[in-house]
Amino acid sequence: MGIQDIIEGKRQWRAHVARVRALPPDYRIVYAEMQRYLFKVGPVGLADGPLLPGIVDFFEEGVAAGRGVLELTGTDVAAFTDGLIADLPTYADAVQDSLGGKAG
């Protein structure tokens, strides 16, 4: 990874954060909780992948349609978030696979 890649990554992250900050307060709160959960669970490639920008896209569409954030996610935000990553490999999966490989 070169310096240009790092600079571009930071530029993209700043643009992403600016989009999140432009959301209404209730959307920002739900996004922050989802992001915190996702960083803890750790889908592989979260920072570079399309998941977080996709959530912001989805939320921006909800704002444009005049819908509340819980109308989009439902009241169980954790279940909604789990549904988003159900088919994605997580770091926990990678560790489990590596332990299974060493034990077998």
MODELLER restraints for C-alpha pairs under 7 A, 6 or more apart:
rsr = mdl.restraints
at = mdl.atoms
rsr.add(forms.Gaussian(group=physical.xy_distance, feature=features.Distance(at['CA:16:A'], at['CA:53:A']), mean=6.87, stdev=0.5))
rsr.add(forms.Gaussian(group=physical.xy_distance, feature=features.Distance(at['CA:20:A'], at['CA:28:A']), mean=6.39, stdev=0.5))
rsr.add(forms.Gaussian(group=physical.xy_distance, feature=features.Distance(at['CA:20:A'], at['CA:56:A']), mean=6.66, stdev=0.5))
rsr.add(forms.Gaussian(group=physical.xy_distance, feature=features.Distance(at['CA:21:A'], at['CA:28:A']), mean=6.89, stdev=0.5))
rsr.add(forms.Gaussian(group=physical.xy_distance, feature=features.Distance(at['CA:26:A'], at['CA:69:A']), mean=6.75, stdev=0.5))
rsr.add(forms.Gaussian(group=physical.xy_distance, feature=features.Distance(at['CA:27:A'], at['CA:69:A']), mean=5.59, stdev=0.5))
rsr.add(forms.Gaussian(group=physical.xy_distance, feature=features.Distance(at['CA:34:A'], at['CA:81:A']), mean=6.52, stdev=0.5))
rsr.add(forms.Gaussian(group=physical.xy_distance, feature=features.Distance(at['CA:41:A'], at['CA:90:A']), mean=6.94, stdev=0.5))
rsr.add(forms.Gaussian(group=physical.xy_distance, feature=features.Distance(at['CA:42:A'], at['CA:90:A']), mean=5.46, stdev=0.5))
rsr.add(forms.Gaussian(group=physical.xy_distance, feature=features.Distance(at['CA:42:A'], at['CA:91:A']), mean=5.59, stdev=0.5))
rsr.add(forms.Gaussian(group=physical.xy_distance, feature=features.Distance(at['CA:43:A'], at['CA:88:A']), mean=6.34, stdev=0.5))
rsr.add(forms.Gaussian(group=physical.xy_distance, feature=features.Distance(at['CA:43:A'], at['CA:89:A']), mean=5.81, stdev=0.5))
rsr.add(forms.Gaussian(group=physical.xy_distance, feature=features.Distance(at['CA:43:A'], at['CA:90:A']), mean=3.98, stdev=0.5))
rsr.add(forms.Gaussian(group=physical.xy_distance, feature=features.Distance(at['CA:43:A'], at['CA:91:A']), mean=6.16, stdev=0.5))
rsr.add(forms.Gaussian(group=physical.xy_distance, feature=features.Distance(at['CA:44:A'], at['CA:89:A']), mean=5.93, stdev=0.5))
rsr.add(forms.Gaussian(group=physical.xy_distance, feature=features.Distance(at['CA:44:A'], at['CA:90:A']), mean=5.10, stdev=0.5))
rsr.add(forms.Gaussian(group=physical.xy_distance, feature=features.Distance(at['CA:44:A'], at['CA:91:A']), mean=5.91, stdev=0.5))
rsr.add(forms.Gaussian(group=physical.xy_distance, feature=features.Distance(at['CA:73:A'], at['CA:80:A']), mean=5.93, stdev=0.5))
